[in-house]
């Protein structure tokens, strides 16, 4: 087997936009709760009454929110260094590896019928998935707008997300058996 790498791409968990937005909003909530605990008096803002801090009898409750906010931000920074999907293309296979305990997936080019580039649907683009089996499709993606769809000879579809989908598609098509190129 020829081990020459034709394509390699790593996608990191910390760069997934939807997850980053969720963690940022949670951290902002923690910092707002901390601010509210340090300024507990009721305030009238544009006709809206913001009441007093509800847990004044618990000491250092505001500091707990501050520590949680900082922890969430540090966790988010740490995720920038965690590889979610590593895509490797050799002359015979596409190899997908995930997080520590996930299985390595190896797709043989001899079993692929066709390959094409597809854009994400809006409601699925934000979720980071690895080896998700659903409706005859196996999904692998973390971020980006495009993916490469490979159709297996038994009808199963592999959807592989990539930041460089055009380059991945060209390499895959170049390595498909001559009779199956689309």
C-alpha positions, 0 to 999 in steps of 0.5 A: 500500500502506498502511504504517500500523503496527497491531502491532510487537514485538521479541524479543531473543536475551538473553531466551531462557530456555533459552540463558541457563540454558546460558550461566550454567551454563557460566560457573559451571563456569568460576568453579568451575574457577577456585576449584579452581585457587586451592585445589588441595589435595584435600578430603574432603567428606561421604565424597567425596574431591575430588582436587587441581587436575589442571593445577597445572604450567600457570601461570595456568590458573585465571585463564584460567577466570576470564576465560572466565567473565567473558567468557560473562557479558558476552556474555550481557549483550550479547545482551539488546540483539540483536533476534532477531525483529521482527514488524510488522503492517500492513493488508496484510502481516505482516512478519518480520525477523530478525538481520543476514543473515536474509531478510525474510519478508512474509506477505500477508493475502489468502493466509491462510485462517485464524488461531488461537492455539496454546500451545508444546509443552514440548520446542520452547519453549526454542529460538529459531528464525527461518524454520525450515521443518519438516514443513509449518510455518515457525516464528518464535519466541524466547520466551513461551508462546503463538504465532499459527498462520496457515494459508496457502491452499496448506496451509503453516502459519506459527507466529509466537511472541509475548509478546502473542499475543492482541493479535496474533491480534485484529489478524490476524483483523481484517485477514483477508479477510471470507470467511476469518475463522475 
